Amino acid sequence: MDPEQYADAVTRLEQSYVEGGMSADEYTRLRHELEQRASTEQRDPEPVTSSWEPMPPVPSDSSAAHMTGDQGIGAPLASWGRRAGGWFVDLLVYVVALVAIFVFALATEDRDTGEVSSIAALLIFVVWFLGPSLYAWLMVGAWGQTLGKMAVGVKVVRSTDAGRVSYARALGRAASTWLLGLLFLPILLAYLWPLWDRRNQTLYDRMAGTIVVRVRGGGASAD
């Protein structure tokens, strides 16, 4: 019995006595029983059943790093260091291809005029100016990965749901990279952008609506 209930019971008991509804002895007996009841309930309160449940443990930094908490897509983002490793491998691939083309051009050089064949000249033009973009477009459109990305275990996916990147989106991504690469500062800024971007996106990732995530196999391992 809480204090408000006790006070209300006392008031009703006194009112009944004043109106002649009980004798003085009966009033004294009931008042004594009321006080005993209130005193007993204060000493032995009824147990209260609580529906409280402990909160789940807060995820550690290592487990939180494997969540795309901001978007909830359930894919671990690739770090800038891992992406830089993939860029370096792709650069080696490009250099090897370029050297091979120049060797082919020298092999087809006309000894009298010193001119290379038209096919060799066309290949040099394509590889020099469009090679990286064509390579990125076709590889990402087909597998979501270039050879460099395969080597370090990362993959390009859609930023909305981590789904497969289409050839059209891969083309937009490659074209964005090519446009940024026309000047040194924009492409440098694009490559450095993941260092402060919460989703580790480059500028051309943001332009094309893609992110780069870690994948298992192909050299991938947890950071």
Sequence and secondary structure as in RCSB ss.txt:
>XXXX:A:sequence
MDPEQYADAVTRLEQSYVEGGMSADEYTRLRHELEQRASTEQRDPEPVTSSWEPMPPVPSDSSAAHMTGDQGIGA
PLASWGRRAGGWFVDLLVYVVALVAIFVFALATEDRDTGEVSSIAALLIFVVWFLGPSLYAWLMVGAWGQTLGKM
AVGVKVVRSTDAGRVSYARALGRAASTWLLGLLFLPILLAYLWPLWDRRNQTLYDRMAGTIVVRVRGGGASAD
>XXXX:A:secstr
  HHHHHHHHHHHHHHHHTTSS HHHHHHHHHHHHHHHHHHHHS                HHHHTT  TTT    
 B  HHHHHHHHHHHHHHHHHHHHHHHHHHHHT  TTT    HHHHHHHHIIIIIHHHHHHHHHHHHHS  HHHH
HHTEEEEETTT     HHHHHHHHHHHHHHTTSHHHHHHHHHGGGT TT   HHHHHHTEEEEE SSTT    
